[in-house]
């Protein structure tokens, strides 16, 4: 019984994978008109939906007054009530 090393067996697997030819993916048999209609329908659905990445906008929003107050006090700044009162002036 011969002991084959892991590296040698892995080399054989990779060699056989390189030599084999990939199979062509199966393509449904659609006519060109059906493919065009599918593309148009997909574009119509996507254009009706709001497809944007709102993560950037969400990070720039201030959030609820409680969360603003909590962040400000944790950083050592005045709380939200004092901050708002300082900005407004009596005229």
C-alpha positions in Angstrom: 0.0 0.0 0.0 1.5 3.3 -1.0 0.9 6.4 1.0 0.1 9.3 -1.2 0.7 12.8 0.2 -2.0 15.4 0.5 -0.1 17.8 -1.8 0.3 15.1 -4.5 -3.4 14.2 -4.5 -4.4 17.8 -4.6 -2.1 18.3 -7.5 -3.8 15.5 -9.4 -7.3 17.0 -8.7 -6.2 20.4 -9.9 -4.5 19.0 -13.0 -7.7 17.0 -14.0 -9.8 20.1 -13.4 -7.6 22.2 -15.7 -7.7 19.6 -18.5 -11.5 19.2 -18.5 -13.6 21.4 -20.6 -16.5 23.3 -19.0 -20.0 22.5 -20.2 -21.9 25.2 -21.9 -24.7 26.6 -19.7 -28.2 25.7 -20.8 -30.0 28.6 -22.4 -33.8 28.7 -22.5 -35.1 28.7 -26.1 -36.5 32.2 -26.3 -37.1 34.1 -29.5 -35.5 37.5 -29.9 -38.9 39.2 -29.5 -39.5 37.4 -26.2 -36.0 38.4 -24.9 -36.7 42.0 -25.9 -40.0 42.0 -24.1 -38.4 40.5 -21.0 -35.8 43.3 -21.0 -38.4 46.0 -21.5 -40.5 44.6 -18.6 -37.5 44.4 -16.3 -36.5 48.0 -17.1 -40.1 49.2 -16.5 -40.3 47.5 -13.1 -36.9 48.9 -12.1 -37.8 52.4 -13.2 -41.0 52.4 -11.1 -39.1 51.4 -7.9 -36.8 53.7 -6.1 -33.5 51.9 -6.5 -31.0 53.9 -4.7 -28.5 53.2 -1.9 -29.8 55.2 1.0 -27.2 54.1 3.5 -25.2 57.3 2.9 -28.3 59.5 3.6 -29.2 57.5 6.7 -25.8 58.2 8.2 -26.1 61.9 7.7 -29.5 62.2 9.4 -29.4 63.5 13.0 -31.9 61.0 14.3 -34.3 61.3 17.2 -33.8 64.1 19.8 -33.0 61.4 22.4 -30.2 60.0 20.3 -28.8 63.5 19.5 -28.9 64.4 23.2 -27.2 61.1 24.2 -24.4 61.6 21.7 -23.8 65.2 22.6 -23.6 64.5 26.4 -21.4 61.5 25.8 -18.9 63.7 23.9 -19.0 66.3 26.7 -21.1 68.9 24.8 -24.2 70.7 25.9 -27.4 68.7 25.7 -29.8 69.3 22.8 -32.1 71.6 24.7 -29.2 74.0 25.6 -27.8 73.8 22.2 -31.1 74.8 20.5 -31.7 77.5 23.1 -28.3 79.0 22.4 -28.8 79.3 18.7 -32.2 81.1 18.9 -32.3 84.7 19.8 -35.1 86.9 21.1 -35.9 89.7 18.8 
